[in-house]
Amino acid sequence: MVVIVYGTTAEYIKLIPLVLALKKRDQLYTIVLSQHEDQLQAFFKTYPDLPKPDLWLVHGFRGHDLDRFYQAPLWALKVVGAMVANWRTVRRAAGPNRAKVAWLVHGDTFTTVFGAVWGRLMRYRVGHVEAGLRSFNLWHPLPEEIDRIIVTHFARMHFAPGAVPVKNLAGAKGDVVDTVVNTSYDSIAYARSRQAPSAIADLPARYGIISLHRTEFVANRPVFERTLRTLAEYGARQPMVFLKQPVTIALARDLGMGDLLEKNFIYVPKLDYFSFIKLLDEAAYVVTDSGGLQEDCTYMYKPCLVVRKATERQEGLAEGITKLSHYDDAVLRQFLENPAAGIKSEVVPERSPGQIIVDYLVEHGYA
């Protein structure tokens, strides 16, 4: 039996192919510690054919997404209480033989940490999907770098996407399995197979995508303002789709930049994953601070500038598909002048990362 614990839409999206494969074997029980309550509910409503969780343990903060740091401690207390209340329910679902239960968590969120601790307390073998990613800078990204370090101590199966994450796990207890690339590679293939219609009408033939929202970027006011002004300058000359991130837009308005952005960008509301992959498929380049989007761009061979000082992800850097800005305005301008400069090769793995994980679970008697 395989138990998968997740709490965000992004985690579920990266797990979809794995969930579908294990569902076919009738060896899966899924639990949600919802951080993205609104988003997950909307996603399952939009795509009712996708497997829903067997146990929805908590429903975000007061029935909505967690979107403020102060909400996390209250959410955490609720999670702990729900874990205790549902202990026997999960035991029964997982079966009597603890040695034959793999307990999987994904990524680097609060859910990842709580899920890993819970699995160990229940004396199951904890597996971490997307293990071994490190920036070696506790502040970038925050708190993801810390979350991953904690989870590594609790996991005994580490599914690492590539040689560098595998190397980062030297000394970790248990098995380290190289999935070669991230499971998002499978998710992109699945999204493309669904052939979602274009979500935005009348887009120009060539456009870039801007997606900026991370805490360390928004908190750095000089970098935030300089970056958006540079993007707006280029946006006046070349079409740019600006994904509406509430925290980013709110701060831009506070800084008196609201009109500047509205005049120079094509605003697009947050899209569901399948619609977004369609938008990304047709884009010329991406400027983002999202590590997940860095991965997507790598596997879709899309030029991407990652607006961070440090990244825990290696996807696309060696191939020149993705580049790190280090918050340097000159790097941003150089990228916007010629996004495709320096690209060397595509990333095409020989095997599906999800299948590598399933094969391991089957080989060890979990599925």
Protein Blocks (a to p, Z undefined) as FASTA:
>chain_A
ZZdddfbfklmmmmmmmmmmmmmnopaccddddfblmlmmmmmmmmmmbccdfbdfbgcj
ehiacfbfklmmmmmmmmmmmmmmmmmmmmmmnopblmlcccddehjafklmmmmmmmmm
nopacddehihiaehiakbccfklmmmmmmmmmpcbdcdebjklmmmmgoiacjdddehi
afklmmmmmmmmnopacfbghiafbdcddddfbfklmmmmmlmmmmmmmmmmmmmmpccd
ddddfklmmmmmmnopmmmmmmmpccdddddfklmmmmmmmpmbdcdfbfklmmmmmmno
pacddddfbdfbfghklnomacceklpaklmmmmmmmmmgoiabdcddfbdfklmmmmmm
mmnopZZ
